Amino acid sequence: MTFAGWLTLFLFVGLLTALALPFGSYMAAVYTGERTILDPLFGGPERWLYKILRVNPEHGQDWKAYAKSLIIFSLAGWLMLYFILRTQTLWDFTGLNPMHFHSAPWNVTFNTTSSFLTNTNWQYYGGETTMSYFSQMAGLTVQNWLSAGVGIVVAVALIRGIIGRSGRSIGNFWQDMIRTILYVLAPLSVLTAIVLVFQGSIQNFSSYLTAHTLSGLTQSIAMGPVASQEAIKMIGTNGGGFFNVNSAHPFENPTAFTNFFEMLIVLLIPAALVFMYGKMSGNRRQGYSIYTTMMIMFLGACIVAYIAEAHGSPAQHAAGLHTGVIPGSTGGNMEGKEQRSGIAGSAIFDVVTTVTSCGAVNSAIESFTGIGGAVPFANLSASEVIFGGVGTGLYSILEYVLLAVFLGGLMVGRTPEYLGKKIEAREIKLVSLGILITPLTALFCTALATASSAGRASISSAAATGPQGFSETFYAYLSQANNNGSAFAGYGGFVQPNAGNVGSHGITFADLLGGFDMLFARYAPILFALGIAGALAGKRVSPAGLGTMRTDNGTFVVLLIGVIVLVGALTFFPALLLGPVVQGLTGHLY
Amino acid sequence: MSGLGLPGAYFVAHMGAADFFGLVVSVLICAYLLYALLRGEKF
């Protein structure tokens, strides 16, 4: 461990908080219809979009109408993306397929489409060997924006349900989507893309370059409109790389500065949403208590991952490798890590992208030490409540808040209430389902894949037996269910002998089961969250009394962390024992 | 692995009998618990 490593972590936390506070206030203004600094710029396009889409922003929707609009919107998005990806060669006339790539097979495309629609960005394919620039821009990047928007609007709808005092309306889906894209995602994306280009990311439509190496070989250098996709990939916690190696590629993440900057923008919206919630609810302390909960768990994950990676694995020590800090090297477990990121830059990046639903990687998670690799597992096991994906993180932790209020109420023998609204059986049933549906789906898919030879066919041959093979499988379905998209590399769903997809085929079992995993674990919790919003929206608000349990103090933070850890541990601990924990306890190199 | 038809049918044919029995029992229990939870709720 180094001073610079710890400084990186604490500077990151300070800057994130300093940026998220004002951005949260700005977002509160966006969703409450107050005037914002960007109104002169986007007011015109916003009204024009309402006109052509025939949206009446004054018309509020109840939760069922809101959910219906969201499902129709998502279904249309799925069909459009599948069509674009399967007709890749038809779009050659645009000039945006300079390498003349064919379409990927139907099963891989099913997986990819479901993946980008659900903000997962799980990728069985490598971008530079599979996708044309048109598919990347008009297909995948568009869904990066829209899926991020869907997550945010669900969180906003749930907030309106919790704080609402006027009947059944939880807002207007179309208005929320348009305002999210124009006022939140667009300005951040433009600014980020400019910073990335300034640092060395590329943004072009050129054919791939051929370089002649010093040893006399030739190397193909992939090109493309990288910076614009990289920006929304991080801001929208999408995580799908333009290139196969994702943020380890120097065109996606060129410098140590961009590494830090990318981490910051991944957490910016999820952190700002928490402060937005505090402002919208009229009690900023509600936001602060949730933020503190998230930050404590986030810091814990960072510290464990950093120490574990800086220490190195038992297998490295058994092999006599030197893992201590020496001049010019950060020491530690550098297998699968980039020198420009180092141990801290890799460990923190990994935590940032696995507590959220981002899933971008700048290092190989499967090369982490057993305990370091258990951290992303644990983060995913917390079901996206430690900041989480854009929107999904907030609505997921609000469900845990309701559960904690209910359990706390039972413990002190009073009717549970949150912000003056009574929490009754119906809400708790929906909360339980909303919380448990994602882990249940992940474990169900992992069990199916582990128990059948069709599922085991996807495990890399090097890890065919033992805990690494189980870890690959478990991580694959856990990551897809949490809409994260990072991977213990090796678990395959696509066999591609050459770039361009000719002669390639998908592994149907893994592609379809993964697609189902992502779609079900995305939309079922969304429906439950909207259902909770609907159930709470019409409730009467009673003033806080002496018997009201406070939800904005340290005691509640401890209770909330306890509930999150308890649910995660009870659900996933047996499965974690079989994979990363076994690896961490042995000197065997997997 | 391509062209195998329904993946569900494929994996069932490649699964141990005990695993399959456990799967069916688990799914039935989950379905009953869900039914019991939502019984009487109107949406």
Interface residues (C-beta under 8 A of the other chain):
Chain A: K64 P105 N107 R426 K429 S432 L433 L440 A447 L448 A451 S452 S453 A454 G455 A457 H505 G506 I507 T508 F509 L512 L513 G531
Chain B: M1 S2 L4 P7 Y10 F11 V12 H14 M15 G16 D19 L23 C30 L34 L37 L38 E41 F43
